[in-house]
Amino acid sequence: MTEESFYVREPIFQPLDRFTKAEKLELLMWHPLFTGKCPCCGQKLAGSIAECECGWKDELETKP
C-alpha cells in the first residue's frame, strides 16, 4: 500500500514500477555500474564502465 502525495490539495499519481523487486535486485547484482565488473568475463573494468578488453560494450553508453 502506498501513501498518497498531494500538491496544492491535488493528488499526485505515482507511475507504476517498471521492474519487479526481483528484477531490480538482479540488475544491482549484474550491472557494471554497481559491480565494477564486466558482465561478460567478470574482469574488473578500468576507467570506463562502457567497454571491456574482452569486447563487451554497454550499448546504451557507446551510441553516438
Protein Blocks (a to p, Z undefined) as FASTA:
>chain_A
ZZdddeehiacdddddfbdfklmmmmmmmmmklnopafklopacehiakbcfkopacfkl
mpZZ
